[in-house]
Amino acid sequence: MQCPFCKTANSRVTDTRETDGGATIRRRRECIHCNKRFTTYEKSETIVKLMVVKKDGSRVPYERAKILRGLEKACYKRPVSEAQLESLVDRIEEKLLARYDRELPSRYIGEVAAEFLKEVDEIAYVRFASVYREFRDVGEFIREVHGVINRQGKDSTGQQQLFEENK
């Protein structure tokens, strides 16, 4: 493994651990040349065999990075960490693989991503939905935002009472 600091190809593994429930292996390495430490991750490539069927019927290879980029754009300047985004993509992939093994529609990827993103950050969800759902007009967009607001109001009803009781 090439050292990211000095670019020498000699390093030794100092620690190995499973992460993501065994789906990923994390290795701590030490460069034999410069003695600096760095971390590498190994992950199975079974997901890359998937083909995404786009709206126009064309097929492209599945790319985890595309989902991550879309989520990063939606979460720009939101309090969502890189680790949360990686975990979100892991969950999305898990759901995709549970349902499809060779080809999956791009629409389903967007639906699953939106579903999980809504749980993490509602503002990011609305941003994502505004691109993914391709609203025909402002009215559709406003109805979606009202749906988020109404859900938020129902979810926080008990919280509001809790704070009022502690006055």
Backbone as CSV, one residue per row, in Angstrom:
resi,resn,N_x,N_y,N_z,CA_x,CA_y,CA_z,C_x,C_y,C_z
1,MET,0.852,-1.177,0.000,0.000,0.000,0.000,0.893,1.234,0.000
2,GLN,0.613,2.147,-0.898,1.424,3.360,-1.023,1.120,4.339,0.107
3,CYS,2.169,4.874,0.710,2.040,5.857,1.784,1.519,7.180,1.192
4,PRO,0.471,7.778,1.777,-0.052,9.037,1.255,0.874,10.226,1.534
5,PHE,1.872,10.038,2.412,2.770,11.132,2.773,4.023,11.163,1.901
6,CYS,4.723,10.010,1.821,5.995,9.992,1.079,5.914,9.200,-0.224
7,LYS,4.769,8.574,-0.483,4.495,7.820,-1.715,5.306,6.535,-1.859
8,THR,5.955,6.091,-0.786,6.680,4.828,-0.795,5.672,3.685,-0.711
9,ALA,5.973,2.579,-1.372,5.035,1.460,-1.437,5.187,0.465,-0.291
10,ASN,6.060,0.735,0.659,6.256,-0.198,1.765,5.596,0.313,3.039
11,SER,4.659,-0.482,3.550,4.020,-0.158,4.828,3.704,-1.471,5.523
12,ARG,3.501,-1.368,6.823,3.119,-2.567,7.561,1.808,-2.295,8.283
13,VAL,1.022,-3.341,8.441,-0.271,-3.236,9.114,-0.032,-3.330,10.615
14,THR,-0.550,-2.332,11.354,-0.391,-2.333,12.814,-1.669,-2.751,13.533
15,ASP,-2.826,-2.625,12.859,-4.097,-2.995,13.483,-5.120,-3.250,12.387
16,THR,-5.963,-4.265,12.593,-7.030,-4.602,11.659,-8.318,-4.799,12.437
17,ARG,-9.395,-4.147,11.968,-10.697,-4.281,12.630,-11.807,-4.300,11.589
18,GLU,-12.874,-5.011,11.918,-14.062,-4.995,11.070,-14.924,-3.802,11.472
19,THR,-15.527,-3.171,10.482,-16.468,-2.079,10.736,-17.716,-2.321,9.897
20,ASP,-18.722,-1.506,10.091,-19.984,-1.614,9.344,-20.550,-3.024,9.412
21,GLY,-20.489,-3.628,10.595,-21.045,-4.966,10.774,-20.311,-6.033,9.983
22,GLY,-19.041,-5.816,9.725,-18.243,-6.792,8.996,-18.163,-6.536,7.502
23,ALA,-18.859,-5.512,7.010,-18.863,-5.216,5.578,-17.583,-4.513,5.128
24,THR,-16.870,-3.903,6.073,-15.659,-3.155,5.765,-14.565,-3.562,6.748
25,ILE,-13.329,-3.593,6.248,-12.180,-3.850,7.119,-11.344,-2.578,7.183
26,ARG,-11.072,-2.139,8.385,-10.258,-0.943,8.633,-8.870,-1.408,9.037
27,ARG,-7.842,-0.872,8.372,-6.472,-1.232,8.706,-5.663,0.024,9.026
28,ARG,-4.982,-0.005,10.166,-4.022,1.050,10.507,-2.683,0.583,9.961
29,ARG,-2.009,1.458,9.262,-0.731,1.116,8.655,0.336,2.111,9.073
30,GLU,1.577,1.653,9.034,2.716,2.514,9.322,3.702,2.387,8.171
31,CYS,4.106,3.530,7.641,5.058,3.546,6.537,6.438,3.147,7.063
32,ILE,7.074,2.233,6.387,8.406,1.780,6.801,9.454,2.853,6.503
33,HIS,9.214,3.688,5.500,10.170,4.719,5.102,10.100,5.974,5.996
34,CYS,8.893,6.557,6.164,8.779,7.827,6.907,8.191,7.653,8.313
35,ASN,7.751,6.451,8.644,7.194,6.110,9.961,5.866,6.805,10.288
36,LYS,5.229,7.427,9.306,3.918,8.034,9.555,2.846,6.963,9.447
37,ARG,1.735,7.188,10.170,0.630,6.234,10.182,-0.538,6.750,9.353
38,PHE,-1.265,5.818,8.766,-2.453,6.159,7.988,-3.431,4.993,8.039
39,THR,-4.667,5.257,7.650,-5.734,4.259,7.712,-6.223,3.937,6.312
40,THR,-6.482,2.654,6.070,-7.088,2.230,4.808,-8.344,1.430,5.130
41,TYR,-9.233,1.376,4.162,-10.477,0.620,4.310,-10.625,-0.318,3.115
42,GLU,-11.080,-1.531,3.396,-11.363,-2.501,2.345,-12.846,-2.821,2.395
43,LYS,-13.473,-2.830,1.216,-14.906,-3.112,1.145,-15.170,-4.003,-0.061
44,SER,-16.069,-4.917,0.073,-16.433,-5.828,-1.000,-16.945,-5.050,-2.210
45,GLU,-16.661,-5.538,-3.404,-17.077,-4.859,-4.617,-18.312,-5.470,-5.262
46,THR,-19.081,-6.233,-4.526,-20.265,-6.854,-5.115,-21.259,-5.828,-5.631
47,ILE,-21.294,-4.663,-5.023,-22.257,-3.629,-5.410,-21.966,-3.085,-6.813
48,VAL,-20.696,-3.100,-7.261,-20.369,-2.511,-8.555,-20.915,-3.292,-9.733
49,LYS,-21.379,-4.512,-9.515,-21.940,-5.293,-10.601,-23.349,-4.838,-10.959
50,LEU,-23.936,-4.012,-10.117,-25.274,-3.502,-10.382,-25.263,-2.516,-11.538
51,MET,-26.330,-2.560,-12.316,-26.519,-1.582,-13.381,-27.745,-0.746,-13.025
52,VAL,-27.649,0.539,-13.256,-28.746,1.456,-12.977,-29.483,1.715,-14.285
53,VAL,-30.798,1.511,-14.262,-31.629,1.775,-15.426,-32.194,3.181,-15.269
54,LYS,-31.754,4.071,-16.160,-32.176,5.466,-16.078,-33.559,5.651,-16.694
55,LYS,-34.131,6.843,-16.512,-35.484,7.124,-17.006,-35.627,6.888,-18.508
56,ASP,-34.570,7.175,-19.259,-34.638,7.013,-20.713,-34.380,5.574,-21.166
57,GLY,-34.178,4.661,-20.189,-33.951,3.257,-20.512,-32.489,2.874,-20.647
58,SER,-31.605,3.856,-20.666,-30.178,3.546,-20.770,-29.687,2.936,-19.463
59,ARG,-28.586,2.199,-19.549,-28.030,1.520,-18.383,-26.610,2.016,-18.146
60,VAL,-26.330,2.325,-16.876,-24.985,2.765,-16.484,-24.581,1.988,-15.242
61,PRO,-23.269,1.791,-15.034,-22.829,1.086,-13.824,-23.194,1.871,-12.562
62,TYR,-23.561,1.141,-11.522,-23.856,1.764,-10.235,-22.590,2.402,-9.685
63,GLU,-22.731,3.618,-9.139,-21.599,4.313,-8.518,-22.038,4.873,-7.172
64,ARG,-21.444,4.344,-6.126,-21.724,4.826,-4.773,-21.432,6.328,-4.665
65,ALA,-20.371,6.757,-5.320,-19.944,8.153,-5.238,-21.023,9.118,-5.735
66,LYS,-21.833,8.696,-6.705,-22.894,9.574,-7.205,-23.941,9.841,-6.134
67,ILE,-24.294,8.802,-5.387,-25.266,8.983,-4.303,-24.671,9.903,-3.247
68,LEU,-23.423,9.657,-2.884,-22.762,10.471,-1.874,-22.698,11.934,-2.305
69,ARG,-22.355,12.197,-3.569,-22.304,13.587,-4.059,-23.672,14.261,-3.985
70,GLY,-24.720,13.537,-4.356,-26.073,14.105,-4.284,-26.465,14.450,-2.859
71,LEU,-26.122,13.571,-1.934,-26.435,13.835,-0.525,-25.598,14.990,0.014
72,GLU,-24.332,15.055,-0.395,-23.475,16.166,0.048,-24.035,17.505,-0.425
73,LYS,-24.513,17.563,-1.657,-25.107,18.805,-2.167,-26.350,19.185,-1.363
74,ALA,-27.181,18.199,-1.074,-28.399,18.466,-0.302,-28.080,18.913,1.118
75,CYS,-26.971,18.416,1.659,-26.603,18.707,3.059,-25.616,19.868,3.184
76,TYR,-25.359,20.567,2.089,-24.413,21.686,2.119,-24.826,22.708,3.180
77,LYS,-23.881,23.040,4.057,-24.086,23.987,5.162,-25.177,23.537,6.143
78,ARG,-25.377,22.233,6.247,-26.300,21.663,7.219,-25.466,20.902,8.245
79,PRO,-25.974,20.691,9.449,-25.196,20.001,10.482,-25.209,18.475,10.312
80,VAL,-24.718,18.026,9.163,-24.650,16.593,8.858,-23.188,16.272,8.570
81,SER,-22.620,15.377,9.360,-21.196,15.051,9.222,-20.944,14.108,8.058
82,GLU,-19.690,14.040,7.643,-19.277,13.115,6.591,-19.549,11.674,7.022
83,ALA,-19.331,11.388,8.294,-19.595,10.039,8.812,-21.084,9.697,8.699
84,GLN,-21.956,10.667,8.972,-23.389,10.436,8.833,-23.760,10.163,7.381
85,LEU,-23.132,10.903,6.467,-23.407,10.702,5.047,-22.951,9.318,4.598
86,GLU,-21.760,8.902,5.027,-21.254,7.569,4.680,-22.192,6.495,5.216
87,SER,-22.644,6.676,6.444,-23.565,5.718,7.049,-24.883,5.689,6.287
88,LEU,-25.342,6.843,5.863,-26.570,6.946,5.083,-26.436,6.173,3.771
89,VAL,-25.315,6.338,3.089,-25.095,5.622,1.834,-25.008,4.117,2.090
90,ASP,-24.392,3.717,3.199,-24.344,2.297,3.554,-25.763,1.733,3.695
91,ARG,-26.618,2.471,4.391,-28.002,2.023,4.589,-28.763,1.964,3.265
92,ILE,-28.524,2.962,2.411,-29.178,2.992,1.099,-28.753,1.758,0.298
93,GLU,-27.441,1.494,0.260,-26.935,0.339,-0.483,-27.501,-0.969,0.056
94,GLU,-27.603,-1.063,1.364,-28.144,-2.274,1.981,-29.579,-2.524,1.505
95,LYS,-30.372,-1.462,1.460,-31.758,-1.603,1.010,-31.820,-1.917,-0.486
96,LEU,-30.945,-1.305,-1.277,-30.916,-1.572,-2.714,-30.582,-3.039,-2.983
97,LEU,-29.560,-3.539,-2.292,-29.125,-4.924,-2.499,-30.158,-5.932,-2.000
98,ALA,-30.952,-5.542,-1.015,-31.980,-6.445,-0.507,-33.083,-6.653,-1.547
99,ARG,-33.248,-5.697,-2.440,-34.340,-5.779,-3.408,-33.875,-6.112,-4.826
100,TYR,-32.684,-5.666,-5.207,-32.192,-5.864,-6.579,-30.802,-6.507,-6.548
101,ASP,-30.537,-7.367,-7.553,-29.216,-7.978,-7.595,-28.466,-7.727,-8.902
102,ARG,-29.137,-7.257,-9.940,-28.445,-6.987,-11.202,-28.724,-5.588,-11.746
103,GLU,-29.999,-5.244,-11.857,-30.385,-3.942,-12.383,-31.392,-3.297,-11.439
104,LEU,-31.262,-1.997,-11.278,-32.222,-1.293,-10.443,-32.555,0.043,-11.083
105,PRO,-33.804,0.473,-10.951,-34.200,1.751,-11.546,-33.632,2.939,-10.759
106,SER,-33.205,3.946,-11.478,-32.651,5.136,-10.822,-33.693,5.772,-9.906
107,ARG,-34.941,5.671,-10.289,-36.017,6.244,-9.476,-36.041,5.624,-8.074
108,TYR,-35.816,4.315,-7.989,-35.820,3.643,-6.686,-34.657,4.133,-5.818
109,ILE,-33.506,4.361,-6.430,-32.358,4.887,-5.673,-32.736,6.225,-5.048
110,GLY,-33.350,7.095,-5.838,-33.763,8.405,-5.335,-34.797,8.309,-4.235
111,GLU,-35.768,7.389,-4.375,-36.796,7.214,-3.352,-36.190,6.781,-2.019
112,VAL,-35.271,5.804,-2.090,-34.646,5.298,-0.865,-33.774,6.382,-0.238
113,ALA,-33.000,7.086,-1.065,-32.148,8.158,-0.544,-32.989,9.233,0.138
114,ALA,-34.089,9.622,-0.489,-34.964,10.644,0.097,-35.562,10.154,1.415
115,GLU,-35.992,8.909,1.430,-36.596,8.325,2.642,-35.630,8.390,3.828
116,PHE,-34.382,7.980,3.611,-33.406,7.977,4.698,-32.930,9.387,5.042
117,LEU,-32.805,10.255,4.037,-32.357,11.621,4.280,-33.372,12.388,5.121
118,LYS,-34.647,12.105,4.927,-35.697,12.779,5.702,-35.512,12.531,7.195
119,GLU,-35.018,11.337,7.552,-34.790,10.998,8.961,-33.612,11.773,9.557
120,VAL,-32.655,12.152,8.708,-31.429,12.801,9.178,-31.575,14.315,9.244
121,ASP,-32.114,14.927,8.193,-32.217,16.391,8.144,-33.334,16.773,7.175
122,GLU,-34.379,17.380,7.687,-35.540,17.698,6.866,-35.257,18.777,5.822
123,ILE,-34.401,19.737,6.150,-34.046,20.774,5.168,-33.291,20.135,4.005
124,ALA,-32.337,19.270,4.329,-31.590,18.564,3.282,-32.535,17.710,2.445
125,TYR,-33.528,17.101,3.103,-34.511,16.301,2.376,-35.265,17.166,1.359
126,VAL,-35.713,18.344,1.778,-36.461,19.220,0.874,-35.575,19.636,-0.303
127,ARG,-34.313,19.931,-0.030,-33.380,20.262,-1.112,-33.254,19.092,-2.086
128,PHE,-33.042,17.896,-1.535,-32.879,16.700,-2.360,-34.140,16.454,-3.179
129,ALA,-35.290,16.545,-2.523,-36.565,16.302,-3.202,-36.802,17.310,-4.317
130,SER,-36.354,18.543,-4.123,-36.579,19.563,-5.153,-35.870,19.211,-6.455
131,VAL,-34.773,18.490,-6.376,-34.050,18.062,-7.576,-34.564,16.705,-8.047
132,TYR,-34.618,15.750,-7.135,-34.977,14.380,-7.481,-36.415,14.241,-7.978
133,ARG,-37.352,14.871,-7.301,-38.765,14.687,-7.643,-39.194,15.478,-8.872
134,GLU,-38.393,16.415,-9.308,-38.688,17.218,-10.501,-40.117,17.779,-10.458
135,PHE,-40.394,18.577,-9.442,-41.719,19.160,-9.290,-42.094,19.937,-10.547
136,ARG,-43.344,19.804,-10.955,-43.807,20.490,-12.169,-44.027,21.978,-11.943
137,ASP,-44.367,22.325,-10.708,-44.605,23.736,-10.418,-44.349,23.998,-8.935
138,VAL,-44.405,25.254,-8.559,-44.147,25.661,-7.181,-45.183,25.059,-6.233
139,GLY,-46.403,24.886,-6.703,-47.464,24.318,-5.865,-47.119,22.922,-5.374
140,GLU,-46.571,22.083,-6.257,-46.154,20.731,-5.844,-45.069,20.809,-4.787
141,PHE,-44.126,21.724,-5.002,-43.028,21.899,-4.057,-43.563,22.343,-2.690
142,ILE,-44.487,23.300,-2.699,-45.065,23.811,-1.451,-45.832,22.705,-0.721
143,ARG,-46.563,21.866,-1.467,-47.272,20.745,-0.834,-46.289,19.794,-0.151
144,GLU,-45.154,19.561,-0.758,-44.143,18.685,-0.149,-43.595,19.314,1.131
145,VAL,-43.308,20.604,1.091,-42.817,21.300,2.280,-43.869,21.279,3.390
146,HIS,-45.129,21.490,3.035,-46.204,21.424,4.040,-46.275,20.033,4.658
147,GLY,-46.050,19.000,3.849,-46.047,17.639,4.381,-44.958,17.450,5.419
148,VAL,-43.782,18.021,5.170,-42.677,17.947,6.127,-43.027,18.728,7.390
149,ILE,-43.601,19.913,7.217,-43.979,20.739,8.372,-45.034,20.031,9.212
150,ASN,-46.038,19.458,8.563,-47.093,18.754,9.297,-46.529,17.558,10.056
151,ARG,-45.633,16.823,9.434,-45.014,15.676,10.111,-44.185,16.150,11.292
152,GLN,-43.478,17.245,11.117,-42.649,17.800,12.180,-43.519,18.222,13.363
153,GLY,-44.643,18.823,13.088,-45.551,19.246,14.145,-46.091,18.077,14.947
154,LYS,-46.397,16.978,14.267,-46.894,15.779,14.949,-45.803,15.135,15.786
155,ASP,-44.577,15.099,15.249,-43.462,14.475,15.955,-43.059,15.242,17.200
156,SER,-43.223,16.558,17.187,-42.731,17.354,18.306,-43.815,17.733,19.298
157,THR,-45.036,17.253,19.110,-46.132,17.626,20.014,-45.798,17.283,21.453
158,GLY,-45.343,16.069,21.699,-44.990,15.650,23.052,-43.844,16.458,23.615
159,GLN,-42.893,16.820,22.793,-41.756,17.612,23.245,-42.214,18.982,23.717
160,GLN,-43.107,19.602,22.972,-43.580,20.928,23.347,-44.251,20.883,24.711
161,GLN,-45.085,19.865,24.948,-45.756,19.747,26.237,-44.739,19.558,27.352
162,LEU,-43.697,18.800,27.101,-42.666,18.560,28.094,-42.031,19.883,28.516
163,PHE,-41.712,20.731,27.548,-41.082,22.001,27.887,-42.043,22.936,28.605
164,GLU,-43.311,22.920,28.201,-44.293,23.779,28.864,-44.512,23.345,30.304
165,GLU,-44.479,22.048,30.590,-44.693,21.560,31.945,-43.539,21.928,32.870
166,ASN,-42.354,22.139,32.335,-41.180,22.440,33.147,-41.004,23.928,33.409
167,LYS,-41.956,24.752,33.009,-41.817,26.199,33.214,-41.905,26.556,34.665
